[in-house]
Amino acid sequence: MQPRIPRQSTSEQGIHRADHDARLSAELAAVVAGARRRALRDGDRQIDTAHLLHSLLESDPEARAVFGDGPQIARLLGYLVQRSIGYGLRWQGAVEDSGAIPVIPTAEGWSPLAAGALEYACERAELRGDALACGSDLLAAIVADPESRAVEVLHRAGIESPEVLVWIESRWDEYVGDGETSTP
């Protein structure tokens, strides 16, 4: 009898961790670890942007604040929890890739969009003058591609990704405009 949850090989577990942990805040590293656990628990072969979004909402108070405390966040979390049943089943066995970014061959265990989002989050931190990427960097990165699974989940919950980006960018402008290099 084979286990229900496919196991990632040792190389799959370590590739992305080695590439990015030094550029992630402790909080964001915990988000990534949570997304990895969620993907394994759900039986998904790759960590995708919806796993990252779910983990961000569970672990990062600032990312969660984007969506407020009302019915909108409850609806969003409901869709994320149900991703392993219903509409999320069609994602199993399929690679999340919109074609908008080049496939990153060394990111085994990660969808191309999720791997690209982590890279983009680190680039955002560098542009801000910060050595470490934070949750708002990753949130901006995962909602930037309209073809991502995270954006599909947001849309199903009645949240439009441009609204999320506007909120994040307004915070970005506050920090960059003040000459500050603090984390938004």
Secondary structure as UniProt FT lines:
FT   HELIX           10..20
FT   HELIX           21..23
FT   HELIX           26..42
FT   HELIX           49..59
FT   HELIX           61..65
FT   TURN            66..67
FT   HELIX           71..81
FT   HELIX           82..84
FT   HELIX           86..91
FT   TURN            92..93
FT   TURN            105..106
FT   TURN            108..109
FT   HELIX           112..128
FT   HELIX           135..143
FT   TURN            146..147
FT   HELIX           149..156
FT   TURN            157..158
FT   HELIX           161..177
FT   TURN            178..179
//
